[in-house]
Amino acid sequence: MSKSSRLVLGYPAEYVMDGGLEFIRRQYRTEDFRVYSEKIFMQNLYLLKQQPADHSCLMFGYNYRFLNKDGEYHTLMQKSVMLRSAPDGSPITMLSFAFDITDYKNDSKIIHTVEAISDQGLVPLSKNFYFPHPEDAILSRREIEILKWICDGLSSKEIAGKLHLSLHTVNNHRKNMLQKCNCRNATELLAFSIREGLI
C-alpha cells in the first residue's frame, strides 16, 4: 500500500495494513460491502474462472463509500488488474488504484465494470449497476408509464409529446430504467419488465 493512500483514505498506509481486511471491511459503508461481497466479487470470480489463464489483460472497476479518519464517507472508484492467479482462475495478487470521486458522484448507485486491456485501449466487457438501497432500484410511476408506451412501440419523441415532457427527460427516464433493471437496450428492458410483471 503506497503512502499516498493517506490522501484518499485519511489513514497512514501502515495503519491500514496493520488493521488488515477486517479494518477495511469496517470502513466500507455496510450496504456497499454487501453488494461487493454478494454480487461484484462473485461475478469477478466467475469471469476469472471462465477466462484463459492470463488474467493480466482484464481490468475490474467499481465504486463504494469508505469512512475516512474524519468520520465522513467518501466515494471511491477502485480499478484493479490481476498480476497473478491460480490455475483455477482464483486471484492471488492484484494491483489496485483508488480515486476519491466524491465531488463527481453524490448518489449511492454502484457501477461495476470489467474491461479488456488491449493495444487499442480499454474494451468494455460488462457494465452492471447496483443499488445498495433496494427502494432506489424500484421503477417510479412515471418510468412505468413510459415503459408501457415503449411496449406499445412509441419512440421517445412520441412519448414526450403524449406526456408533455421534453425529449431529454424521456431519454433520462429510459437510461435510468436500463440501469435499474441492468439491461443493455430496450429489447432487454421489455423482456425484463414482462418477466417481472411490471407491465
FIVODREN-995359 format. One record per residue (C-alpha): x, z, y. Coordinates in Angstrom, 1 decimal. Last residue first. Layout:
BEGIN
<guke <X; Z; Y>>
...
***
This chain:
BEGIN
<guke <-46.3; -17.4; -4.2>>
<guke <-44.0; -14.4; -4.7>>
<guke <-44.7; -14.3; -8.4>>
<guke <-41.0; -13.6; -9.4>>
<guke <-40.8; -16.8; -11.4>>
<guke <-42.7; -18.8; -8.8>>
<guke <-40.5; -17.5; -6.0>>
<guke <-37.3; -18.1; -8.0>>
<guke <-38.2; -21.7; -8.8>>
<guke <-39.1; -22.3; -5.1>>
<guke <-35.8; -20.8; -4.0>>
<guke <-33.8; -22.8; -6.5>>
<guke <-35.5; -26.0; -5.2>>
<guke <-35.0; -24.9; -1.5>>
<guke <-31.2; -24.5; -2.0>>
<guke <-28.4; -22.2; -3.0>>
<guke <-30.5; -19.2; -4.1>>
<guke <-29.4; -15.6; -4.0>>
<guke <-33.0; -14.4; -3.3>>
<guke <-32.2; -12.5; -0.1>>
<guke <-29.6; -15.2; 0.9>>
<guke <-32.0; -18.1; 0.4>>
<guke <-34.8; -16.3; 2.2>>
<guke <-32.5; -15.5; 5.2>>
<guke <-31.5; -19.2; 5.5>>
<guke <-35.1; -20.3; 5.4>>
<guke <-36.1; -17.7; 8.0>>
<guke <-33.2; -18.9; 10.2>>
<guke <-34.4; -22.6; 9.8>>
<guke <-37.9; -21.5; 10.9>>
<guke <-36.5; -19.8; 14.0>>
<guke <-34.3; -22.8; 14.9>>
<guke <-37.2; -25.1; 14.6>>
<guke <-39.0; -23.0; 17.2>>
<guke <-42.3; -21.3; 16.2>>
<guke <-45.9; -22.3; 16.9>>
<guke <-46.8; -21.7; 13.2>>
<guke <-48.0; -25.2; 12.4>>
<guke <-45.4; -26.9; 14.6>>
<guke <-42.5; -24.9; 13.1>>
<guke <-43.8; -25.7; 9.6>>
<guke <-43.7; -29.4; 10.4>>
<guke <-40.2; -29.2; 11.8>>
<guke <-39.0; -27.2; 8.8>>
<guke <-40.5; -29.9; 6.5>>
<guke <-43.7; -29.4; 4.6>>
<guke <-43.9; -29.9; 0.9>>
<guke <-46.7; -27.4; 0.0>>
<guke <-44.1; -25.1; -1.5>>
<guke <-42.3; -25.2; 1.9>>
<guke <-45.6; -24.1; 3.5>>
<guke <-45.8; -21.2; 1.0>>
<guke <-42.3; -20.2; 1.7>>
<guke <-43.0; -20.1; 5.4>>
<guke <-45.8; -17.6; 4.9>>
<guke <-43.6; -15.6; 2.5>>
<guke <-41.0; -15.5; 5.2>>
<guke <-43.5; -14.4; 7.8>>
<guke <-44.7; -11.5; 5.6>>
<guke <-41.1; -10.5; 5.1>>
<guke <-39.2; -11.2; 1.9>>
<guke <-37.8; -8.0; 0.4>>
<guke <-34.0; -7.9; 0.3>>
<guke <-33.7; -5.3; 3.0>>
<guke <-36.0; -3.0; 1.1>>
<guke <-33.5; -2.8; -1.7>>
<guke <-30.9; -1.1; 0.5>>
<guke <-27.5; -2.2; -0.7>>
<guke <-28.5; -5.8; -0.1>>
<guke <-26.4; -8.3; -2.0>>
<guke <-25.5; -11.9; -1.2>>
<guke <-23.6; -14.2; -3.6>>
<guke <-21.1; -17.0; -3.0>>
<guke <-19.5; -18.9; -5.8>>
<guke <-16.8; -21.5; -6.4>>
<guke <-15.8; -22.3; -2.8>>
<guke <-12.6; -24.4; -2.6>>
<guke <-9.8; -22.8; -0.5>>
<guke <-7.1; -25.2; 0.8>>
<guke <-6.4; -28.8; -0.2>>
<guke <-3.4; -27.9; -2.3>>
<guke <-5.7; -25.5; -4.2>>
<guke <-6.8; -21.9; -4.1>>
<guke <-10.2; -21.5; -5.9>>
<guke <-12.7; -19.3; -4.2>>
<guke <-15.0; -16.5; -5.3>>
<guke <-17.2; -14.9; -2.6>>
<guke <-19.3; -11.7; -2.4>>
<guke <-21.2; -11.1; 0.8>>
<guke <-22.6; -7.6; 1.3>>
<guke <-25.5; -7.2; 3.6>>
<guke <-25.4; -3.8; 5.5>>
<guke <-25.8; -5.3; 9.0>>
<guke <-23.4; -5.0; 12.0>>
<guke <-20.8; -7.6; 11.3>>
<guke <-18.3; -9.0; 13.9>>
<guke <-17.1; -5.8; 15.6>>
<guke <-16.9; -4.0; 12.3>>
<guke <-14.7; -6.7; 10.7>>
<guke <-11.7; -4.5; 9.8>>
<guke <-9.5; -6.6; 7.5>>
<guke <-8.4; -5.7; 4.0>>
<guke <-5.8; -7.5; 2.0>>
<guke <-5.4; -7.3; -1.7>>
<guke <-2.7; -8.2; -4.3>>
<guke <-3.9; -7.7; -7.8>>
<guke <-2.1; -6.5; -11.0>>
<guke <-3.6; -5.9; -14.4>>
<guke <-6.9; -7.7; -14.3>>
<guke <-8.8; -8.4; -17.5>>
<guke <-8.7; -12.0; -18.6>>
<guke <-8.4; -11.4; -22.4>>
<guke <-4.7; -12.2; -22.3>>
<guke <-4.2; -9.5; -19.7>>
<guke <-3.9; -10.5; -16.0>>
<guke <-1.1; -10.7; -13.5>>
<guke <-0.9; -11.5; -9.8>>
<guke <-4.7; -11.9; -9.2>>
<guke <-5.7; -12.5; -5.6>>
<guke <-7.8; -10.3; -3.4>>
<guke <-9.7; -10.5; -0.1>>
<guke <-11.3; -7.5; 1.4>>
<guke <-13.6; -7.5; 4.4>>
<guke <-14.0; -4.1; 5.9>>
<guke <-17.0; -2.6; 7.8>>
<guke <-16.1; 0.7; 9.4>>
<guke <-18.0; 3.9; 8.8>>
<guke <-17.1; 6.7; 11.2>>
<guke <-15.8; 10.2; 10.2>>
<guke <-12.7; 10.0; 12.3>>
<guke <-10.5; 9.5; 9.3>>
<guke <-12.3; 6.4; 8.2>>
<guke <-15.4; 6.1; 6.0>>
<guke <-15.5; 2.6; 4.5>>
<guke <-18.3; 0.0; 4.6>>
<guke <-18.0; -3.0; 2.3>>
<guke <-17.2; -6.7; 2.4>>
<guke <-16.3; -9.0; -0.4>>
<guke <-13.7; -11.5; -1.4>>
<guke <-12.1; -12.8; -4.6>>
<guke <-9.4; -15.5; -4.5>>
<guke <-8.6; -17.5; -7.6>>
<guke <-5.4; -19.6; -8.3>>
<guke <-3.5; -16.7; -9.6>>
<guke <-5.9; -16.5; -12.6>>
<guke <-3.7; -18.4; -15.0>>
<guke <-5.1; -17.6; -18.5>>
<guke <-7.9; -20.1; -18.4>>
<guke <-11.3; -18.9; -16.9>>
<guke <-14.2; -17.4; -18.7>>
<guke <-12.7; -13.9; -18.9>>
<guke <-11.9; -14.0; -15.2>>
<guke <-15.5; -15.0; -14.4>>
<guke <-16.9; -12.1; -16.3>>
<guke <-14.5; -9.7; -14.7>>
<guke <-15.4; -10.9; -11.2>>
<guke <-19.1; -10.7; -12.0>>
<guke <-18.8; -7.1; -13.3>>
<guke <-16.7; -6.1; -10.3>>
<guke <-19.3; -7.6; -7.9>>
<guke <-22.5; -6.3; -9.5>>
<guke <-22.6; -2.8; -10.8>>
<guke <-19.3; -1.4; -9.4>>
<guke <-19.4; -3.2; -6.1>>
<guke <-23.1; -2.8; -5.5>>
<guke <-22.9; 0.9; -6.3>>
<guke <-19.8; 1.2; -4.0>>
<guke <-21.9; -0.2; -1.2>>
<guke <-24.7; 2.2; -1.9>>
<guke <-22.3; 5.2; -1.6>>
<guke <-20.5; 4.0; 1.5>>
<guke <-16.9; 4.0; 0.3>>
<guke <-14.7; 6.9; 1.3>>
<guke <-15.4; 8.9; -1.9>>
<guke <-14.4; 5.9; -4.1>>
<guke <-11.1; 5.6; -2.2>>
<guke <-10.3; 9.3; -2.8>>
<guke <-11.2; 8.9; -6.5>>
<guke <-9.0; 5.8; -6.8>>
<guke <-5.9; 7.6; -5.7>>
<guke <-5.7; 10.6; -3.4>>
<guke <-1.9; 10.4; -3.4>>
<guke <-2.1; 6.7; -2.6>>
<guke <-4.5; 7.2; 0.3>>
<guke <-2.3; 10.0; 1.8>>
<guke <0.8; 7.9; 1.3>>
<guke <-0.7; 4.9; 3.1>>
<guke <-1.5; 7.1; 6.2>>
<guke <-5.2; 7.3; 6.9>>
<guke <-7.3; 5.5; 9.6>>
<guke <-8.4; 2.9; 7.1>>
<guke <-7.6; -0.3; 9.0>>
<guke <-4.7; 0.7; 11.2>>
<guke <-3.4; 3.1; 8.6>>
<guke <-3.2; 0.2; 6.2>>
<guke <-0.3; -1.0; 8.3>>
<guke <2.0; 1.3; 6.2>>
<guke <1.5; -1.1; 3.3>>
<guke <0.0; 0.0; 0.0>>
***
